[in-house]
């Protein structure tokens, strides 16, 4: 099983998750699929969602730790590994519901899962998704890699309002669907840019249970977003989402 591919900044390599060594660990291969090699191999831990640093020298992953009872859904942390392999180090460990102390300076009582990391272009910050084990209080956060400070970027799920049994957020009602919002990091203003968007079926897979939504990617000019919707790939511009046809040869 091979999944969560991420192309390196120079386009020469692909980081991905594979169980070919017996566990869902981090691997890197050449862009043409040759020369695969393990970056992190641990039979007692699983990883997901690799993210390259802007200089291509390091890879961030969500590391899923095994609980004493054998489950992997209790505590997710963020780790960094050198692209060449070797010993990694912990970047984010949020405070658990049991009151365990976090590894960094940001303390968030009751939050025990840090997932879906993404570097800023200057490599100063990492944005990530956080939630409790029960899946509530989902929000985006940001860690300053120089100081270790963790800040909330968006409000948690508990801030959603409900009127007459109909869930709403910022005056927009949602019943059985999810929308994609765009946030201005300088002003804090938000607006809907696609409604609805597709959830990911991989959310309920025991190994892939990290993402809430399918992956998407900004274009290099930051003027559009490529995302999956309804089993197809679309490019979302300023006014509409256009279908991007593609062909794939399966072996």
C-alpha positions in Angstrom: 0.0 0.0 0.0 1.5 3.3 -1.1 -0.2 6.7 -0.6 0.2 10.4 0.3 2.8 11.2 -2.5 4.5 14.6 -2.3 6.8 15.9 -5.0 10.0 17.6 -3.8 10.6 21.3 -4.4 13.1 20.6 -7.1 10.9 18.0 -8.7 13.5 15.2 -8.5 12.0 13.1 -5.7 8.7 11.9 -4.2 8.1 11.4 -0.5 5.3 8.9 0.2 4.0 6.6 2.8 4.3 2.8 2.3 3.8 -0.4 4.3 6.3 -2.3 2.2 8.6 -2.6 5.2 5.8 -4.0 7.4 4.4 -0.7 8.7 3.1 2.7 7.4 6.4 4.5 7.3 8.1 7.3 5.3 9.8 6.6 2.0 11.5 8.6 -0.7 12.0 7.6 -4.3 13.1 9.3 -7.6 10.5 11.1 -9.5 10.3 8.3 -12.1 9.6 5.7 -9.3 13.1 4.2 -9.1 15.4 3.8 -6.1 12.9 3.8 -3.2 14.5 4.1 0.2 13.1 4.3 3.8 13.5 7.6 5.6 11.8 6.5 8.8 11.2 2.8 9.7 9.6 1.9 13.0 7.3 -1.0 13.6 5.7 0.7 16.6 4.7 4.0 14.8 2.8 5.0 11.7 3.2 8.2 9.7 1.0 10.1 7.2 0.8 13.4 5.3 4.5 14.1 4.4 5.4 17.7 3.7 8.7 18.9 2.2 10.5 21.9 3.6 10.9 24.7 1.1 14.6 24.0 0.7 13.9 20.3 0.1 16.3 19.2 2.9 13.7 18.0 5.4 10.3 16.3 5.5 7.5 16.8 8.1 5.1 14.0 8.8 2.2 13.2 11.1 3.5 10.5 13.4 0.8 8.3 15.0 1.9 6.8 18.2 0.7 3.5 19.6 -1.2 3.5 22.8 -0.7 0.9 25.6 -3.8 -0.8 24.3 -2.5 -1.1 20.8 -4.5 1.6 19.0 -3.0 4.3 16.7 -5.8 6.8 17.1 -5.1 8.3 20.4 -2.2 10.8 19.9 -0.8 12.3 16.7 2.3 14.4 16.8 4.4 16.2 14.1 8.0 15.0 13.4 10.7 16.2 11.1 13.2 14.0 9.3 16.3 14.8 7.1 15.7 14.0 3.4 18.7 11.8 3.5 17.3 9.7 6.4 18.5 9.4 9.9 17.3 10.5 13.3 14.3 12.8 13.3 13.0 15.1 16.0 9.6 16.1 17.4 8.1 19.4 16.3 4.6 19.5 17.8 3.1 17.6 20.6 -0.2 19.1 21.9 -1.4 18.7 25.5 -3.4 15.6 25.9 -6.8 15.3 27.5 -5.0 13.5 30.3 -3.0 16.5 31.1 0.4 15.4 29.7 2.8 18.2 29.2 3.5 19.2 25.6 7.0 19.0 24.2 7.0 22.7 23.1 5.8 25.9 24.7 2.2 25.9 23.3 -0.2 24.3 25.8 -3.7 23.4 24.6 -5.6 21.5 27.3 -7.6 18.6 25.9 -6.1 18.7 22.4 -4.1 15.6 21.6 -3.8 15.4 17.8 -1.6 17.5 15.5 -2.0 16.6 11.8 -1.7 17.7 8.2 1.4 19.9 8.4 2.3 22.6 5.8 5.4 24.9 5.7 5.3 28.6 5.0 7.6 29.5 2.0 10.1 31.2 4.4 10.2 28.0 6.6 9.6 30.1 9.7 6.2 28.6 10.4 4.3 25.4 10.0 0.5 25.3 9.8 -1.3 22.2 11.0 -4.8 20.8 11.8 -5.6 20.0 15.4 -8.4 18.1 17.2 -9.1 16.1 20.2 -9.2 12.3 20.1 -13.0 12.5 19.8 -12.7 14.6 16.7 -14.1 17.8 18.2 -12.6 21.3 18.4 -11.1 21.0 15.0 -9.1 24.1 14.0 -6.0 25.3 12.2 -3.0 26.3 14.2 0.5 27.6 13.5 3.8 27.0 15.2 6.8 29.4 15.0 9.8 27.0 14.4 12.2 29.6 15.9 10.4 30.2 19.2 8.1 27.1 19.5 5.0 29.4 20.0 1.7 27.9 18.9 -1.2 30.1 17.9 -4.7 29.4 16.8 -5.5 30.6 13.2 -9.2 29.6 13.0 -12.0 29.1 15.5 -12.7 25.6 16.7 -15.7 23.5 15.8 -17.2 24.4 19.2 -17.7 27.9 17.9 -20.2 26.9 15.2 -23.7 28.2 16.0 -27.0 26.4 15.8 -30.4 27.9 15.4 -33.6 25.8 15.4 -31.5 22.6 14.8 -29.7 23.9 11.7 -25.9 24.3 12.0 -24.5 27.6 10.8 -21.2 29.4 10.6 -20.9 33.2 10.1 -24.5 33.4 9.0 -24.2 30.5 6.4 -26.2 27.4 7.1 -24.7 23.9 6.6 -26.7 20.8 6.6 -24.8 17.6 5.7 -22.1 19.4 3.6 -18.8 21.2 3.9 -17.5 24.4 2.2 -14.0 25.6 1.3 -13.2 29.0 2.8 -10.4 31.5 2.1 -8.9 33.5 5.0 -6.8 36.6 4.7 -4.0 36.1 7.2 -3.4 39.9 7.6 -7.0 41.0 8.1 -8.6 37.8 9.4 -11.5 38.2 6.9 -13.0 35.0 5.5 -15.1 34.1 2.5 -16.5 31.0 0.8 -14.8 30.0 -2.4 -16.5 26.6 -3.1 -19.7 25.2 -1.6 -20.0 22.3 -1.3 -16.7 20.3 -1.5 -16.2 16.6 -1.3 -15.3 14.7 1.9 -12.6 12.0 1.7 -13.6 8.4 1.9 -10.1 7.6 3.3 -11.2 9.4 6.5 -12.5 6.1 7.9 -9.6 3.9 6.8 -7.8 2.7 10.0 -4.4 3.7 8.5 -5.3 6.9 6.7 -7.5 8.4 9.4 -5.8 11.8 9.3 -7.5 13.9 6.7 -11.0 15.3 7.0 -11.0 16.5 3.4 -9.2 15.5 0.1 -5.9 17.1 -0.6 -5.6 20.3 -2.6 -2.7 22.4 -3.8 -2.1 26.1 -4.6 -0.8 27.0 -8.0 2.7 28.6 -7.9 1.2 32.0 -8.6 -1.3 31.7 -5.8 -4.2 32.6 -8.1 -5.9 29.2 -8.2 -6.3 26.0 -6.2 -6.3 22.4 -7.6 -8.5 20.0 -5.7 -10.6 16.8 -6.2 -14.3 17.0 -6.3 -16.7 14.1 -7.2 -13.9 11.8 -8.3 -12.5 14.5 -10.7 -9.7 17.0 -10.5 -10.6 20.6 -10.8 -8.8 24.0 -10.9 -10.6 26.6 -8.8 -10.0 30.1 -10.0 -11.5 33.4 -9.0 -14.9 32.7 -10.5 -15.3 29.0 -11.2 -13.9 25.5 -10.9 -12.9 24.1 -14.2 -12.4 20.4 -14.9 -8.8 19.3 -15.5 -8.9 16.1 -17.7 -6.1 13.6 -17.2 -5.1 10.1 -18.2 -3.4 7.5 -15.9 -2.0 4.1 -16.8 -2.5 1.6 -14.0 -0.2 -1.3 -13.6 
